[in-house]
Amino acid sequence: MIEFNEGLEAEPEKVNTEAYGAGWIVKVKVAADVDTSHLMNDDEYNTFLEE
């Protein structure tokens, strides 16, 4: 984790109302040698939820 959203302390509801904007929680930096091919992007995750 390289950063967390301090603004959520005052407005935690933004996690639900603005998840892709002001409601972000943490920023993570992944090491270059980590295989992330098995992770889903947001479109793949939404499709998964619909199944």
Chimera marker file (.cmm) of the C-alpha trace (Angstrom):
<marker_set name="trace">
<marker id="1" x="0.000" y="0.000" z="0.000" r="1" g="1" b="0" radius="0.5"/>
<marker id="2" x="1.422" y="3.342" z="-1.018" r="1" g="1" b="0" radius="0.5"/>
<marker id="3" x="-1.461" y="5.627" z="-0.082" r="1" g="1" b="0" radius="0.5"/>
<marker id="4" x="-4.815" y="5.613" z="1.688" r="1" g="1" b="0" radius="0.5"/>
<marker id="5" x="-7.736" y="7.982" z="1.281" r="1" g="1" b="0" radius="0.5"/>
<marker id="6" x="-7.738" y="10.147" z="4.398" r="1" g="1" b="0" radius="0.5"/>
<marker id="7" x="-10.884" y="11.911" z="3.181" r="1" g="1" b="0" radius="0.5"/>
<marker id="8" x="-12.930" y="8.814" z="3.989" r="1" g="1" b="0" radius="0.5"/>
<marker id="9" x="-12.487" y="9.462" z="7.692" r="1" g="1" b="0" radius="0.5"/>
<marker id="10" x="-14.849" y="12.444" z="7.383" r="1" g="1" b="0" radius="0.5"/>
<marker id="11" x="-17.032" y="11.023" z="4.578" r="1" g="1" b="0" radius="0.5"/>
<marker id="12" x="-16.978" y="7.193" z="4.647" r="1" g="1" b="0" radius="0.5"/>
<marker id="13" x="-20.186" y="7.018" z="2.603" r="1" g="1" b="0" radius="0.5"/>
<marker id="14" x="-18.155" y="7.922" z="-0.487" r="1" g="1" b="0" radius="0.5"/>
<marker id="15" x="-16.991" y="4.294" z="-0.627" r="1" g="1" b="0" radius="0.5"/>
<marker id="16" x="-20.549" y="3.398" z="-1.660" r="1" g="1" b="0" radius="0.5"/>
<marker id="17" x="-21.502" y="6.485" z="-3.643" r="1" g="1" b="0" radius="0.5"/>
<marker id="18" x="-18.253" y="7.260" z="-5.491" r="1" g="1" b="0" radius="0.5"/>
<marker id="19" x="-16.231" y="4.044" z="-5.531" r="1" g="1" b="0" radius="0.5"/>
<marker id="20" x="-14.436" y="4.911" z="-8.781" r="1" g="1" b="0" radius="0.5"/>
<marker id="21" x="-13.904" y="8.552" z="-7.820" r="1" g="1" b="0" radius="0.5"/>
<marker id="22" x="-13.566" y="10.196" z="-4.416" r="1" g="1" b="0" radius="0.5"/>
<marker id="23" x="-14.447" y="6.952" z="-2.612" r="1" g="1" b="0" radius="0.5"/>
<marker id="24" x="-11.259" y="5.060" z="-3.388" r="1" g="1" b="0" radius="0.5"/>
<marker id="25" x="-9.784" y="3.333" z="-0.334" r="1" g="1" b="0" radius="0.5"/>
<marker id="26" x="-6.113" y="2.504" z="-0.979" r="1" g="1" b="0" radius="0.5"/>
<marker id="27" x="-3.520" y="2.658" z="-3.720" r="1" g="1" b="0" radius="0.5"/>
<marker id="28" x="-1.352" y="-0.430" z="-4.060" r="1" g="1" b="0" radius="0.5"/>
<marker id="29" x="1.898" y="-0.779" z="-5.962" r="1" g="1" b="0" radius="0.5"/>
<marker id="30" x="2.474" y="-4.281" z="-7.305" r="1" g="1" b="0" radius="0.5"/>
<marker id="31" x="6.003" y="-5.574" z="-7.768" r="1" g="1" b="0" radius="0.5"/>
<marker id="32" x="7.009" y="-5.903" z="-11.424" r="1" g="1" b="0" radius="0.5"/>
<marker id="33" x="7.593" y="-9.663" z="-11.143" r="1" g="1" b="0" radius="0.5"/>
<marker id="34" x="4.121" y="-10.497" z="-9.781" r="1" g="1" b="0" radius="0.5"/>
<marker id="35" x="1.767" y="-12.388" z="-12.112" r="1" g="1" b="0" radius="0.5"/>
<marker id="36" x="-1.526" y="-10.479" z="-12.174" r="1" g="1" b="0" radius="0.5"/>
<marker id="37" x="-3.018" y="-12.304" z="-15.174" r="1" g="1" b="0" radius="0.5"/>
<marker id="38" x="-5.491" y="-14.150" z="-12.925" r="1" g="1" b="0" radius="0.5"/>
<marker id="39" x="-6.985" y="-10.926" z="-11.516" r="1" g="1" b="0" radius="0.5"/>
<marker id="40" x="-10.267" y="-9.518" z="-12.867" r="1" g="1" b="0" radius="0.5"/>
<marker id="41" x="-10.795" y="-5.997" z="-14.145" r="1" g="1" b="0" radius="0.5"/>
<marker id="42" x="-14.030" y="-4.193" z="-13.319" r="1" g="1" b="0" radius="0.5"/>
<marker id="43" x="-15.862" y="-5.432" z="-16.448" r="1" g="1" b="0" radius="0.5"/>
<marker id="44" x="-14.879" y="-9.048" z="-15.779" r="1" g="1" b="0" radius="0.5"/>
<marker id="45" x="-15.929" y="-8.718" z="-12.145" r="1" g="1" b="0" radius="0.5"/>
<marker id="46" x="-19.321" y="-7.266" z="-13.045" r="1" g="1" b="0" radius="0.5"/>
<marker id="47" x="-19.884" y="-10.142" z="-15.500" r="1" g="1" b="0" radius="0.5"/>
<marker id="48" x="-18.907" y="-12.602" z="-12.777" r="1" g="1" b="0" radius="0.5"/>
<marker id="49" x="-21.461" y="-11.058" z="-10.397" r="1" g="1" b="0" radius="0.5"/>
<marker id="50" x="-24.212" y="-11.437" z="-13.001" r="1" g="1" b="0" radius="0.5"/>
<marker id="51" x="-23.623" y="-15.204" z="-13.337" r="1" g="1" b="0" radius="0.5"/>
<link id1="1" id2="2" r="1" g="1" b="0" radius="0.2"/>
<link id1="2" id2="3" r="1" g="1" b="0" radius="0.2"/>
<link id1="3" id2="4" r="1" g="1" b="0" radius="0.2"/>
<link id1="4" id2="5" r="1" g="1" b="0" radius="0.2"/>
<link id1="5" id2="6" r="1" g="1" b="0" radius="0.2"/>
<link id1="6" id2="7" r="1" g="1" b="0" radius="0.2"/>
<link id1="7" id2="8" r="1" g="1" b="0" radius="0.2"/>
<link id1="8" id2="9" r="1" g="1" b="0" radius="0.2"/>
<link id1="9" id2="10" r="1" g="1" b="0" radius="0.2"/>
<link id1="10" id2="11" r="1" g="1" b="0" radius="0.2"/>
<link id1="11" id2="12" r="1" g="1" b="0" radius="0.2"/>
<link id1="12" id2="13" r="1" g="1" b="0" radius="0.2"/>
<link id1="13" id2="14" r="1" g="1" b="0" radius="0.2"/>
<link id1="14" id2="15" r="1" g="1" b="0" radius="0.2"/>
<link id1="15" id2="16" r="1" g="1" b="0" radius="0.2"/>
<link id1="16" id2="17" r="1" g="1" b="0" radius="0.2"/>
<link id1="17" id2="18" r="1" g="1" b="0" radius="0.2"/>
<link id1="18" id2="19" r="1" g="1" b="0" radius="0.2"/>
<link id1="19" id2="20" r="1" g="1" b="0" radius="0.2"/>
<link id1="20" id2="21" r="1" g="1" b="0" radius="0.2"/>
<link id1="21" id2="22" r="1" g="1" b="0" radius="0.2"/>
<link id1="22" id2="23" r="1" g="1" b="0" radius="0.2"/>
<link id1="23" id2="24" r="1" g="1" b="0" radius="0.2"/>
<link id1="24" id2="25" r="1" g="1" b="0" radius="0.2"/>
<link id1="25" id2="26" r="1" g="1" b="0" radius="0.2"/>
<link id1="26" id2="27" r="1" g="1" b="0" radius="0.2"/>
<link id1="27" id2="28" r="1" g="1" b="0" radius="0.2"/>
<link id1="28" id2="29" r="1" g="1" b="0" radius="0.2"/>
<link id1="29" id2="30" r="1" g="1" b="0" radius="0.2"/>
<link id1="30" id2="31" r="1" g="1" b="0" radius="0.2"/>
<link id1="31" id2="32" r="1" g="1" b="0" radius="0.2"/>
<link id1="32" id2="33" r="1" g="1" b="0" radius="0.2"/>
<link id1="33" id2="34" r="1" g="1" b="0" radius="0.2"/>
<link id1="34" id2="35" r="1" g="1" b="0" radius="0.2"/>
<link id1="35" id2="36" r="1" g="1" b="0" radius="0.2"/>
<link id1="36" id2="37" r="1" g="1" b="0" radius="0.2"/>
<link id1="37" id2="38" r="1" g="1" b="0" radius="0.2"/>
<link id1="38" id2="39" r="1" g="1" b="0" radius="0.2"/>
<link id1="39" id2="40" r="1" g="1" b="0" radius="0.2"/>
<link id1="40" id2="41" r="1" g="1" b="0" radius="0.2"/>
<link id1="41" id2="42" r="1" g="1" b="0" radius="0.2"/>
<link id1="42" id2="43" r="1" g="1" b="0" radius="0.2"/>
<link id1="43" id2="44" r="1" g="1" b="0" radius="0.2"/>
<link id1="44" id2="45" r="1" g="1" b="0" radius="0.2"/>
<link id1="45" id2="46" r="1" g="1" b="0" radius="0.2"/>
<link id1="46" id2="47" r="1" g="1" b="0" radius="0.2"/>
<link id1="47" id2="48" r="1" g="1" b="0" radius="0.2"/>
<link id1="48" id2="49" r="1" g="1" b="0" radius="0.2"/>
<link id1="49" id2="50" r="1" g="1" b="0" radius="0.2"/>
<link id1="50" id2="51" r="1" g="1" b="0" radius="0.2"/>
</marker_set>
